[in-house]
Amino acid sequence: MKKHNKLTNLILLLILAIITMSSTPTVYFIGDSTMADYDPAVYPNQRGWGQMFRSFVTGDINFVNAGRNGRSTRSFYTGSDSLWAGVRTKLKAGDYVFIQFAHNDEKLNGLSDTVKTGGIATAPWGDFQMYLRNYITESRKSGAIPILVTPIVRCYFAGDSITLKGRHNLATDDSTLNYVRSMKAVGRQLSVPIIDHTALTRKYAEGLGATNAYATIYVTSDQTHLNPTGATIYAQLAVQEMLKQNILTGYLNASPNLVITPGSLDFGNSYISAFSGSKISISGLSLSPTTGNVSVTAPDGFQVNLTSSGTFAASVQIPYTNGNLAATDVYIRFQPTTEKVYADSIAIAYGAVTKKISVKGNGLSMSSGVNATVNFPLSGNATPTVTGPVIVLDESWTGTYIKSYAAIATWPAGVTGTNVQRNSISASSTNLVDAWPAGEIDINTLRYIQFTVKPNAGTKFTVDSVGLYAGAAGGSGLKYRVLYSKDPGFSNPVALEDKTSNTSNTMVALSYKPMVQIADSEGFYLRFYPWYNGAATLKYLCLSNLTIKGRVSTVPNAISTPEAEVIKVYSINKQLHIETQSDISLVMINSLTGSCLKRINCSGKSLISDFSGLSAGLYIAQVKLNNGRIVCAKVMLH
């Protein structure tokens, strides 16, 4: 019997090994903004080296870049949006996890943040190492292979050399506050391969010199983030080192002929007869033949052009000479003609070589649904104005607060200025109220202003327009980022704006077309993340007249479960009847265009109300229960 069990176990192990070997491995990147992906439409001149890494991937392998702006070893692991959990739960045997942190761990100059959940800063020989060990041991538990990657250098020069701080050593010696040395120590202790990206990028940057390195590698707004060329170069340095250490051999090509970024485009939703746009960047090295054209061909529903305006077509030609193609932007439009999901590929070809990037989008019809609009005046303590069957929640502040409502000097031409909402940083364990800390180069995930709009039960809300006025008061060094998510934990956020250049005491008009569908179990969570370019006080993010618009669809004739089991809505002889097992606090009757025609404050489990003043027809009844639930249904008044 024991021999039989041993044989059975051996067979099972062999089967498991075969399955593991035959499954396609996935490479995961976890890290900060220097590694993260960027939407070219929002960040035209910024990329993460992890984003450009895709251009060097070949063979049968998947790649997921989970790097995110503003994250440290701590906040990636403990953040409320569960970034690490999202990676860890998907890991399988044979996958790879590349781990790069330090830029944001340094926020308190080598001290650890006292906020244990969602905090930012870590000490290099304390929490920084603890979280690195967590990533390593938890990856290995899933059978995945962890790889440590030291952070890229900042473009901090003293003469011809990158400074100690630029190399993530915050001290004058080589041990006490050295994040790179700390990471290497963890690698040695746990026998983890290490890509010394700090040394590689330092050598490259110093070879260019301070002026050329800044112009060639980094964005113009700071000395940390990368432009598309710099991100490609730094990705190539990492790939070369990986191959030298026999990591991912067979899956990487250190010298691709065509470099295309991003590797895929998802346009989301777009109304039929309208369009949404994005772009890709294409560059080439050692192309053969040495003179010719790179052809870019779009599938049905998509068109391309070499400029952001003008005539778009099914294909464009990009000439090149001497085997090289300088980085060239190709603009892509998604213009659906049918209500369906479009999923295909754009082909990029030269000579006998063809590469493809996936594109997808969802065509929507405007023939159904009703309009909905929410306006936050933000000129005083006025409540938002709501038109249509949607729910609005109160504005909220995390790590911020309203300083005041006050006038601001300069507005766009033709706009009559009003008081604006001035938002400031609130006090924390390390900062006084209204005191912005030094050393911030990106968002702090625990500092934001949030606005929320939600659909009613049984409906979908397609947000197709967001507009407002925003600006800075007290100084021109204020920066902010605008993001939205459909999840209350703010997972998978989408960037709408990266405003790193502002003029003091000046408001600008901001307008976006997110085209995002929000189900009744979700919400449209809009956040503004402010920071300042140095230590400062009395600097404010100013907001005014925020308007969120869209269309509400799929309003049911009967209220969906669980409400359908306890609520009845009907009319008899111009009387509205509502019956429920829960107490009712408010009933609103809206027209199909979203106008509120009647509002009834009530109590009890039933309501009979006279509607003789309304003409017969179809209306939307919105019922608010005392337990906080809000449901709606179509009702025909007879």
C-alpha positions, 0 to 999 in steps of 0.5 A: 500500500505504501509503495502504491501511495508513493507511486501515485504521489510521484505520478501526481508530482510529474503531472504537476511539473508538466502542467507548470512547465507547459503554462505560460509564465507571467512577469510582474513588475511592482514598484513606483512611478519610475517604473509605472505605465503612463497614458500618452494622452495625459502624460505626453512626455513621461514614461516608466522604464517598466512601460518601455520594457514591453518593447524588449519582450519576445516569445511566449510570456505575459507581462503585467506592470503593476508599478504605481505612482507615489508608492513605497514598499509599505504603501504598495503592500498595505494600501487600501487599494490592495495593489500587492494582494492583487498581484499575489493572488494571481501568482502561479509557479514559474512566474517572476516578480521584479521588485523595485522601490526606494524613491518614496520610501525616502520621503521622511529622510530615512525615518519610518512613517508612523501610519502602519496602514497606507503609510509611505516612508520606511527606514532603510534598515527597518521597515524597508527590509521587512516589506522587501522580505514579505514580497520575497517570501510570499512570492516564493510561497506561490512558486514564483521567482522574486528578483530585486531591482535597485532604483534608478538614479535621480539626476542629481549631479555634483560636478561630473558625478551623481550625488549620494542622494541621487544614488539613494544614500541619504547619509554621508557614509555608506551604510546608515541611510543607504537604501540600495545597500539595504536592498542588496543585503536582503538579496544576499540573506535570502539568495535573491538575484539582484539587478543593480539598476542604480549602478547601471543608470549611474554609469549611463547618466554620468557618461552623458554628463549633467546637462545631456543626461537631464535633456536626454533621460529625464522629464523637464519638470523634475530630476526623477521621472523619465521621458520616453527616450530615457525610459527606453534606455533604462529599460534596455540597461535592465534587460541587458543585465537580466540576460547577462544573469540568465534571467528570462533568457529566451523571452527577451531581446535586448536590441529590438528593431522597432520600439512601440509604446504603449503595447496596447490601447483600450479606448473604453466606451465611445458613443456612435458617431463620436470618437476618442483618441490616443497615440503610440510612439514608434522608433526604429534601430538597425532596420532592414532594408536601410531605407523605406517606410514603416506602415501603420494600419488600423482595423475596422472602427479605428483610424490613424494620422501623424498629427492630432488633427486633420484627416485620419485614414486606415493607414499611414506611412512613416519614411526612414533612412540609414536604418533608423527611425526617430521616435514618431507619434502616431495618433489613433482614433476610435470611431465606432459605427455600431453598438458593439465591442471592437477588439483587434490589432494595429499592424506596424510593418517594415520590410518583411517584419510585422508587429501588432499591438492590441486595440479595443473599444466599446461602441455605445448608443445614445438612443436610450437613457436619460441625462443626469448632471451633478454640479458642485458650485464650490463657491461656498457651503452650497449643496450640489445641484442634481438633475436626473436619477443619480446619487451624489455623496458629500465632498470629502477630504483626506489629509486635506481640509477647506481653508476658506472660500475666497476670490482669486485674481485671474480667470480664463477670458470671458469667465466671471470669477466667483469665490473658490474653494481653497484646499490646504494640507492638514496637520499630520504627525510630521507637518503642521497645518498648512505646511507642505513638506519638502522632497515630494516629487509625486502624489501622497496617496493619503492626501486628496479631495474626493467627489462621488456620484453613484447610480441608483439601484438597477441603473448604469451611469455613463459618465461622459463629461467632467468639467471644472475650474482649478488653480493655485493660490499663494505660489506657483509651485503647487502641483496636482493630479486628477484621477478617477476610479469605479471602486471605493477603495480606489483600485485601478485609478485612471488619470485625467490630468497631471498638472505640474505647472501652475501660475499663482492666483490663476484659475484654468478651465479643465475638461475631460471625456472619460466615457466610463460606465458605472454599475449600481454596485460601483461609483464614480470616485473623482480625486484631486491629489495635491503636492508642492515642489518644496517646503512651503506654507499657505499654498492652496489648491483652488477648485470651482464649479465642478460638473459631472455629466452623463446618461443613465440607462437600464432603468427597470420597470420593476425594482430589482432584488433585494428591493423587489421583494419588499417594495411595490410602486404603481399608480391608480387614477393619478395616485401614486402608491408605494408599499414597502416593509421598510420606512420611507423618508423621501420620494422624488418623481423625475421626468425621463429627461431627469427633471425633478417634478415632485418631492415628497418627505414622508414616513411610514411603510406606505404612501398614497399621493395625488398626482393630478397635476401631472399629465399621464405618462411614464415617470421615474420614481426615486424612493429613499428608505430610512436604512439609507438605500435608494431605489428607483423604478419606472411608473406609468401615471394613469 
